[in-house]
Structures are given as C-alpha cells and as structure tokens.
Amino acid sequence: MKKQILAAVFALAMTAPAFAGSCPLMINQIDEALAAAPDLDESTKTQVMLLRDQGEALHNEGNHDESIAVLHQAKALLGIE
C-alpha cells in the first residue's frame, strides 16, 4: 500500500512542472498571434490581452491549472489551438 501511495505522489509531483511549462508557451503563442493579426478588432484584442495577463498572473502565483484554462480562452478568441 505504501508503494502505491508513494507512486501516486511521485506521479503527481512530476506532472506539476509540465503544467508550469505550458503556461509560458501558451503566452508566447498568444503574443505571436496578436502580432500576426494587426486587423483584429479592438474589443477582441482588449479581451485577449486581459485574459493573457490574467493567465500570466495565475502562472506566476503557481495556479497553473487555472492559468491554462484562462489562456485557452484567449487562444480560442484568436482562433488558435
């Protein structure tokens, strides 16, 4: 039983850095998409930037799951996966 618990804890600990590394990648994708879409309407651009900044703040606080969810919203507005 101890081995199973230890294995589960280890697996969870190994996935956290993977989520943490996803946030900066997604932020860069959003920044690149914004730069490549100069004709994006101001309302959408403002909303994307708010979501992007919120996602970055969540990442910096260590809330990577929430950060990824927010950054996915920004990417969806830009039409990127």
TORPA-4810 file (N, C-alpha, C, O; in nm, 3 decimals):
<nodes>
NODE_1_0.082_-0.119_0.000_0.000_0.000_0.000_0.087_0.126_0.000_0.056_0.223_-0.069_M
NODE_2_0.195_0.123_0.077_0.283_0.239_0.083_0.344_0.268_-0.054_0.361_0.384_-0.093_K
NODE_3_0.377_0.162_-0.126_0.437_0.180_-0.258_0.339_0.246_-0.355_0.378_0.329_-0.437_K
NODE_4_0.212_0.210_-0.346_0.111_0.269_-0.433_0.092_0.417_-0.403_0.080_0.499_-0.494_Q
NODE_5_0.088_0.450_-0.277_0.073_0.591_-0.237_0.195_0.671_-0.281_0.182_0.782_-0.333_I
NODE_6_0.311_0.616_-0.260_0.434_0.684_-0.300_0.439_0.703_-0.451_0.481_0.808_-0.499_L
NODE_7_0.397_0.602_-0.525_0.395_0.612_-0.671_0.298_0.720_-0.717_0.328_0.796_-0.810_A
NODE_8_0.182_0.729_-0.652_0.083_0.832_-0.689_0.135_0.971_-0.659_0.119_1.063_-0.739_A
NODE_9_0.198_0.988_-0.543_0.255_1.118_-0.507_0.366_1.157_-0.605_0.374_1.272_-0.646_V
NODE_10_0.449_1.062_-0.640_0.557_1.088_-0.734_0.502_1.128_-0.871_0.551_1.223_-0.933_F
NODE_11_0.400_1.057_-0.917_0.341_1.088_-1.047_0.280_1.228_-1.047_0.295_1.302_-1.144_A
NODE_12_0.215_1.263_-0.941_0.156_1.397_-0.930_0.263_1.504_-0.928_0.249_1.608_-0.992_L
NODE_13_0.369_1.479_-0.855_0.479_1.575_-0.846_0.547_1.594_-0.980_0.597_1.703_-1.010_A
NODE_14_0.551_1.492_-1.061_0.617_1.501_-1.191_0.531_1.575_-1.294_0.585_1.631_-1.389_M
NODE_15_0.398_1.576_-1.277_0.313_1.643_-1.374_0.303_1.793_-1.349_0.276_1.868_-1.443_T
NODE_16_0.323_1.839_-1.227_0.312_1.982_-1.196_0.409_2.066_-1.279_0.367_2.169_-1.333_A
NODE_17_0.537_2.027_-1.291_0.626_2.107_-1.375_0.585_2.109_-1.522_0.612_2.206_-1.593_P
NODE_18_0.519_2.003_-1.568_0.474_2.002_-1.707_0.369_2.108_-1.729_0.372_2.179_-1.830_A
NODE_19_0.275_2.121_-1.635_0.174_2.227_-1.647_0.238_2.364_-1.636_0.201_2.457_-1.708_F
NODE_20_0.334_2.378_-1.548_0.401_2.507_-1.530_0.472_2.550_-1.656_0.475_2.669_-1.687_A
NODE_21_0.528_2.456_-1.729_0.599_2.488_-1.852_0.507_2.520_-1.968_0.548_2.582_-2.066_G
NODE_22_0.381_2.478_-1.958_0.285_2.503_-2.065_0.241_2.649_-2.069_0.214_2.703_-2.176_S
NODE_23_0.235_2.711_-1.954_0.185_2.849_-1.947_0.269_2.946_-2.031_0.214_3.019_-2.113_C
NODE_24_0.402_2.951_-2.012_0.481_3.044_-2.094_0.472_3.015_-2.244_0.474_3.107_-2.325_P
NODE_25_0.461_2.888_-2.279_0.446_2.852_-2.421_0.317_2.909_-2.476_0.314_2.965_-2.586_L
NODE_26_0.209_2.894_-2.400_0.080_2.946_-2.444_0.081_3.098_-2.451_0.022_3.157_-2.542_M
NODE_27_0.147_3.163_-2.356_0.157_3.310_-2.357_0.230_3.355_-2.483_0.190_3.452_-2.547_I
NODE_28_0.338_3.286_-2.518_0.411_3.320_-2.640_0.326_3.299_-2.764_0.331_3.380_-2.857_N
NODE_29_0.248_3.192_-2.768_0.160_3.167_-2.882_0.059_3.280_-2.897_0.030_3.325_-3.008_Q
NODE_30_0.006_3.326_-2.785_-0.092_3.436_-2.788_-0.025_3.564_-2.836_-0.080_3.636_-2.920_I
NODE_31_0.094_3.593_-2.785_0.166_3.714_-2.827_0.196_3.710_-2.977_0.181_3.811_-3.046_D
NODE_32_0.238_3.595_-3.027_0.269_3.582_-3.170_0.143_3.598_-3.254_0.147_3.662_-3.359_E
NODE_33_0.032_3.540_-3.209_-0.093_3.552_-3.284_-0.143_3.697_-3.285_-0.196_3.743_-3.386_A
NODE_34_-0.126_3.767_-3.174_-0.165_3.908_-3.171_-0.081_3.991_-3.267_-0.133_4.079_-3.336_L
NODE_35_0.048_3.964_-3.271_0.137_4.039_-3.360_0.106_4.009_-3.507_0.124_4.095_-3.593_A
NODE_36_0.059_3.889_-3.534_0.031_3.848_-3.672_-0.109_3.889_-3.717_-0.145_3.868_-3.833_A
NODE_37_-0.188_3.948_-3.629_-0.326_3.986_-3.663_-0.349_4.133_-3.634_-0.424_4.168_-3.543_A
NODE_38_-0.284_4.221_-3.712_-0.299_4.365_-3.686_-0.439_4.418_-3.712_-0.475_4.524_-3.662_P
NODE_39_-0.520_4.345_-3.790_-0.655_4.390_-3.822_-0.760_4.339_-3.723_-0.880_4.352_-3.748_D
NODE_40_-0.717_4.280_-3.613_-0.808_4.231_-3.510_-0.881_4.349_-3.447_-0.820_4.451_-3.415_L
NODE_41_-1.013_4.335_-3.429_-1.089_4.448_-3.374_-1.045_4.475_-3.230_-1.002_4.384_-3.159_D
NODE_42_-1.055_4.599_-3.189_-1.005_4.644_-3.059_-1.072_4.573_-2.942_-1.006_4.544_-2.842_E
NODE_43_-1.200_4.544_-2.953_-1.271_4.477_-2.845_-1.214_4.338_-2.820_-1.188_4.301_-2.705_S
NODE_44_-1.194_4.262_-2.926_-1.138_4.127_-2.914_-0.995_4.134_-2.864_-0.955_4.056_-2.778_T
NODE_45_-0.917_4.227_-2.919_-0.779_4.243_-2.877_-0.770_4.275_-2.728_-0.686_4.220_-2.657_K
NODE_46_-0.856_4.364_-2.681_-0.857_4.400_-2.539_-0.892_4.280_-2.453_-0.829_4.257_-2.349_T
NODE_47_-0.992_4.204_-2.495_-1.034_4.087_-2.419_-0.923_3.981_-2.415_-0.899_3.920_-2.311_Q
NODE_48_-0.856_3.960_-2.529_-0.745_3.864_-2.535_-0.632_3.908_-2.443_-0.576_3.826_-2.370_V
NODE_49_-0.599_4.036_-2.445_-0.490_4.085_-2.360_-0.524_4.073_-2.211_-0.436_4.041_-2.131_M
NODE_50_-0.649_4.098_-2.175_-0.690_4.082_-2.035_-0.676_3.936_-1.992_-0.626_3.907_-1.883_L
NODE_51_-0.722_3.845_-2.077_-0.711_3.702_-2.046_-0.565_3.659_-2.041_-0.526_3.582_-1.953_L
NODE_52_-0.485_3.709_-2.134_-0.342_3.675_-2.139_-0.273_3.720_-2.010_-0.196_3.644_-1.949_R
NODE_53_-0.300_3.844_-1.970_-0.239_3.898_-1.849_-0.287_3.825_-1.724_-0.209_3.801_-1.631_D
NODE_54_-0.414_3.789_-1.721_-0.468_3.714_-1.608_-0.402_3.575_-1.602_-0.366_3.527_-1.494_Q
NODE_55_-0.386_3.511_-1.718_-0.320_3.381_-1.723_-0.177_3.388_-1.676_-0.130_3.299_-1.606_G
NODE_56_-0.105_3.493_-1.715_0.033_3.510_-1.672_0.040_3.532_-1.520_0.129_3.478_-1.453_E
NODE_57_-0.052_3.612_-1.467_-0.054_3.636_-1.322_-0.083_3.507_-1.246_-0.019_3.479_-1.144_A
NODE_58_-0.176_3.428_-1.294_-0.207_3.300_-1.230_-0.086_3.207_-1.235_-0.057_3.136_-1.139_L
NODE_59_-0.017_3.207_-1.348_0.104_3.125_-1.361_0.208_3.168_-1.258_0.269_3.084_-1.192_H
NODE_60_0.228_3.298_-1.245_0.327_3.350_-1.151_0.291_3.319_-1.006_0.379_3.308_-0.920_N
NODE_61_0.161_3.305_-0.979_0.115_3.269_-0.845_0.123_3.119_-0.819_0.105_3.073_-0.706_E
NODE_62_0.149_3.042_-0.925_0.157_2.896_-0.911_0.026_2.825_-0.939_0.017_2.704_-0.917_G
NODE_63_-0.075_2.896_-0.985_-0.205_2.837_-1.017_-0.208_2.796_-1.165_-0.275_2.859_-1.246_N
NODE_64_-0.135_2.692_-1.198_-0.114_2.656_-1.338_-0.239_2.600_-1.406_-0.261_2.627_-1.524_H
NODE_65_-0.320_2.524_-1.334_-0.442_2.473_-1.395_-0.535_2.587_-1.434_-0.590_2.588_-1.544_D
NODE_66_-0.551_2.683_-1.344_-0.635_2.800_-1.373_-0.575_2.883_-1.484_-0.647_2.935_-1.570_E
NODE_67_-0.443_2.897_-1.483_-0.374_2.974_-1.586_-0.399_2.914_-1.723_-0.430_2.986_-1.818_S
NODE_68_-0.386_2.784_-1.733_-0.407_2.716_-1.861_-0.550_2.736_-1.909_-0.572_2.759_-2.028_I
NODE_69_-0.647_2.726_-1.819_-0.788_2.745_-1.858_-0.811_2.885_-1.914_-0.878_2.901_-2.016_A
NODE_70_-0.755_2.986_-1.848_-0.772_3.124_-1.893_-0.700_3.146_-2.026_-0.754_3.211_-2.116_V
NODE_71_-0.580_3.092_-2.039_-0.505_3.109_-2.163_-0.573_3.037_-2.280_-0.563_3.083_-2.394_L
NODE_72_-0.640_2.926_-2.253_-0.717_2.858_-2.359_-0.830_2.947_-2.408_-0.860_2.948_-2.528_H
NODE_73_-0.891_3.023_-2.319_-0.997_3.116_-2.360_-0.941_3.222_-2.455_-1.003_3.255_-2.555_Q
NODE_74_-0.824_3.274_-2.421_-0.762_3.376_-2.507_-0.728_3.317_-2.644_-0.751_3.380_-2.747_A
NODE_75_-0.674_3.196_-2.643_-0.640_3.131_-2.770_-0.764_3.105_-2.854_-0.760_3.118_-2.977_K
NODE_76_-0.874_3.069_-2.790_-0.999_3.044_-2.864_-1.048_3.172_-2.931_-1.098_3.168_-3.044_A
NODE_77_-1.035_3.284_-2.863_-1.076_3.412_-2.924_-0.992_3.445_-3.047_-1.038_3.509_-3.142_L
NODE_78_-0.866_3.400_-3.044_-0.778_3.424_-3.157_-0.789_3.318_-3.265_-0.732_3.332_-3.374_L
NODE_79_-0.863_3.212_-3.236_-0.879_3.104_-3.333_-0.758_3.014_-3.346_-0.735_2.955_-3.452_G
NODE_80_-0.679_3.003_-3.239_-0.563_2.915_-3.240_-0.584_2.803_-3.138_-0.656_2.819_-3.039_I
NODE_81_-0.518_2.692_-3.164_-0.531_2.577_-3.073_-0.412_2.565_-2.983_-0.406_2.475_-2.900_E
</nodes>
